[in-house]
Amino acid sequence: MNKLIILLLAVFFWLNSYTEPAAMHIMEGFLPIGWAVFWWIVTIPFFLWGLKTLKKAVDENPEAKLMIGFAGAFAFVLSALKIPSVTGSSSHPVGTALGTMMFGPAAMTVLGMIVLLFQALLLAHGGITTLGANAFSMAVAGPFAAYAVYRMLKKAGMKAGTNAFFTAFVANIVTYTVTSLQLALAFPSETGGVYASFLEFAGIFAVTQVSLAVCEGLLTAAAVNWLEKHRTSLKGVHFS
Amino acid sequence: MKKNITLFLLAAAIAIIPLFMWQDSEFGGADGLAEEKITAIQTDYKPWATPIFEPPGGETESLLFSLQAAIGAGVIGYVIGTIRTRSKREKS
């Protein structure tokens, strides 16, 4: 049944494709300084909260380090993969859902920022001035929205693997929706304001990102399935 | 495990099928498109910061991207190995 849903979703998005490339992280210098500072200030508390969460997890069980490494590495790999999308352009997954399920959303703020920092410094992908904004979308908004979905589906009794698919899907879509919103807030259209700008920016990635989100959902589900199978050997981790 | 293989194949299919749908596309990463949009909305916008370091070309960039993936994959492999060994030992 679940496989059928996934397959139908995939087919649906292939058929509804059009050609507009994707935006990813906001480039260096492409947010006015006021907004750049604003998003840094908003993100920092989440980063500190995340540090505390991770420290608590390690204090309770030093073995948690292993799985923190796993969650970070998962996001690291996934965000390096620029995957072709149905729209004829490429974009990349965010990989934040797995860690969110294991350690909570704030933990992913820390791990996500490490990934973003690597890409900003070495790849000129994103930037330092825009790191606050990019971290807010990918490492705060995405994980927190995903976490809400995860808890809801878990309460409804959904299996961890299937749940991971939806959690990852949401993490991805919300990340890029918030990026569009950030750009729209900083660059409202003269005629239509923030809303018109938002539609413009969202239009760049909307469909591109949906096929990526499905892809990311499948990969995260596979990882969670595997971890569930070895659940008894996982120290300091439970799908909280 | 069969389930996971199916998931991987599906994920691969989602990535591969677009390549056949758009024969004439280069699948550009196009972060540039948001830039273009910005300058279209606000024609006088000048980026006020530039990247400290920028890969000189596509080759170096792909080197760094594969390095990123390799480091991540290495850690994942290490963790999977550790958990597998541990779970085998616990069973016996």
Boltz contact constraints between the chains, C-beta under 6 A:
constraints:
  - contact:
      token1: [A, 10]
      token2: [B, 14]
      max_distance: 6.0
  - contact:
      token1: [A, 21]
      token2: [B, 28]
      max_distance: 6.0
  - contact:
      token1: [A, 21]
      token2: [B, 30]
      max_distance: 6.0
  - contact:
      token1: [A, 21]
      token2: [B, 33]
      max_distance: 6.0
  - contact:
      token1: [A, 23]
      token2: [B, 33]
      max_distance: 6.0
  - contact:
      token1: [A, 23]
      token2: [B, 34]
      max_distance: 6.0
  - contact:
      token1: [A, 24]
      token2: [B, 31]
      max_distance: 6.0
  - contact:
      token1: [A, 27]
      token2: [B, 31]
      max_distance: 6.0
  - contact:
      token1: [A, 28]
      token2: [B, 49]
      max_distance: 6.0
  - contact:
      token1: [A, 28]
      token2: [B, 51]
      max_distance: 6.0
  - contact:
      token1: [A, 29]
      token2: [B, 47]
      max_distance: 6.0
  - contact:
      token1: [A, 29]
      token2: [B, 48]
      max_distance: 6.0
  - contact:
      token1: [A, 29]
      token2: [B, 49]
      max_distance: 6.0
  - contact:
      token1: [A, 29]
      token2: [B, 50]
      max_distance: 6.0
  - contact:
      token1: [A, 30]
      token2: [B, 47]
      max_distance: 6.0
  - contact:
      token1: [A, 66]
      token2: [B, 79]
      max_distance: 6.0
  - contact:
      token1: [A, 69]
      token2: [B, 75]
      max_distance: 6.0
  - contact:
      token1: [A, 70]
      token2: [B, 79]
      max_distance: 6.0
  - contact:
      token1: [A, 73]
      token2: [B, 72]
      max_distance: 6.0
  - contact:
      token1: [A, 73]
      token2: [B, 75]
      max_distance: 6.0
  - contact:
      token1: [A, 73]
      token2: [B, 76]
      max_distance: 6.0
  - contact:
      token1: [A, 76]
      token2: [B, 72]
      max_distance: 6.0
  - contact:
      token1: [A, 77]
      token2: [B, 69]
      max_distance: 6.0
  - contact:
      token1: [A, 77]
      token2: [B, 72]
      max_distance: 6.0
  - contact:
      token1: [A, 77]
      token2: [B, 73]
      max_distance: 6.0
  - contact:
      token1: [A, 80]
      token2: [B, 65]
      max_distance: 6.0
  - contact:
      token1: [A, 80]
      token2: [B, 68]
      max_distance: 6.0
  - contact:
      token1: [A, 80]
      token2: [B, 69]
      max_distance: 6.0
  - contact:
      token1: [A, 82]
      token2: [B, 29]
      max_distance: 6.0
  - contact:
      token1: [A, 83]
      token2: [B, 15]
      max_distance: 6.0
  - contact:
      token1: [A, 84]
      token2: [B, 15]
      max_distance: 6.0
  - contact:
      token1: [A, 84]
      token2: [B, 18]
      max_distance: 6.0
  - contact:
      token1: [A, 84]
      token2: [B, 19]
      max_distance: 6.0
  - contact:
      token1: [A, 84]
      token2: [B, 27]
      max_distance: 6.0
  - contact:
      token1: [A, 85]
      token2: [B, 18]
      max_distance: 6.0
  - contact:
      token1: [A, 86]
      token2: [B, 18]
      max_distance: 6.0
  - contact:
      token1: [A, 88]
      token2: [B, 22]
      max_distance: 6.0
  - contact:
      token1: [A, 88]
      token2: [B, 25]
      max_distance: 6.0
  - contact:
      token1: [A, 89]
      token2: [B, 27]
      max_distance: 6.0
  - contact:
      token1: [A, 89]
      token2: [B, 28]
      max_distance: 6.0
  - contact:
      token1: [A, 89]
      token2: [B, 30]
      max_distance: 6.0
  - contact:
      token1: [A, 90]
      token2: [B, 27]
      max_distance: 6.0
  - contact:
      token1: [A, 90]
      token2: [B, 29]
      max_distance: 6.0
  - contact:
      token1: [A, 122]
      token2: [B, 64]
      max_distance: 6.0
  - contact:
      token1: [A, 123]
      token2: [B, 64]
      max_distance: 6.0
  - contact:
      token1: [A, 124]
      token2: [B, 51]
      max_distance: 6.0
  - contact:
      token1: [A, 124]
      token2: [B, 54]
      max_distance: 6.0
  - contact:
      token1: [A, 129]
      token2: [B, 49]
      max_distance: 6.0
  - contact:
      token1: [A, 187]
      token2: [B, 38]
      max_distance: 6.0
  - contact:
      token1: [A, 187]
      token2: [B, 41]
      max_distance: 6.0
  - contact:
      token1: [A, 187]
      token2: [B, 42]
      max_distance: 6.0
  - contact:
      token1: [A, 189]
      token2: [B, 41]
      max_distance: 6.0
  - contact:
      token1: [A, 200]
      token2: [B, 37]
      max_distance: 6.0
  - contact:
      token1: [A, 204]
      token2: [B, 33]
      max_distance: 6.0
  - contact:
      token1: [A, 211]
      token2: [B, 14]
      max_distance: 6.0
  - contact:
      token1: [A, 214]
      token2: [B, 14]
      max_distance: 6.0
  - contact:
      token1: [A, 215]
      token2: [B, 11]
      max_distance: 6.0
  - contact:
      token1: [A, 215]
      token2: [B, 14]
      max_distance: 6.0
  - contact:
      token1: [A, 218]
      token2: [B, 7]
      max_distance: 6.0
  - contact:
      token1: [A, 218]
      token2: [B, 10]
      max_distance: 6.0
  - contact:
      token1: [A, 218]
      token2: [B, 11]
      max_distance: 6.0
  - contact:
      token1: [A, 219]
      token2: [B, 11]
      max_distance: 6.0
  - contact:
      token1: [A, 221]
      token2: [B, 7]
      max_distance: 6.0
  - contact:
      token1: [A, 222]
      token2: [B, 4]
      max_distance: 6.0
  - contact:
      token1: [A, 222]
      token2: [B, 7]
      max_distance: 6.0
  - contact:
      token1: [A, 225]
      token2: [B, 4]
      max_distance: 6.0
  - contact:
      token1: [A, 230]
      token2: [B, 83]
      max_distance: 6.0
  - contact:
      token1: [A, 230]
      token2: [B, 87]
      max_distance: 6.0
  - contact:
      token1: [A, 233]
      token2: [B, 83]
      max_distance: 6.0
  - contact:
      token1: [A, 233]
      token2: [B, 86]
      max_distance: 6.0
  - contact:
      token1: [A, 233]
      token2: [B, 87]
      max_distance: 6.0
  - contact:
      token1: [A, 233]
      token2: [B, 90]
      max_distance: 6.0
